[in-house]
Amino acid sequence: MRPCSPRSRALLDERSSHLDPRYQVTLLSRLQARFTAADRAIPMVLHDINLAQRFSDHLLVLFGDGGWMGGLMGTRRPDTLSRA
């Protein structure tokens, strides 16, 4: 599989979870560059909050109690992230 082959759409579900951290960042950086240049979005599921913050413009954070918080700024507050 070529993870950065030319595509107009991508939906990623923990696509990088099996990779070493260095390769996680490399993969997500390449995908971000490719899709940003084409003005496209990549919906993705990431359980690593640090990767999600680094590579996302918008976040939807789901909490274990059934609650959620989404958006651009609200999900990046320290109290929200510590709850996740």
Order of alpha helices (4+ residues) and beta strands (2+ residues): beta-alpha-beta-alpha-beta-beta-alpha
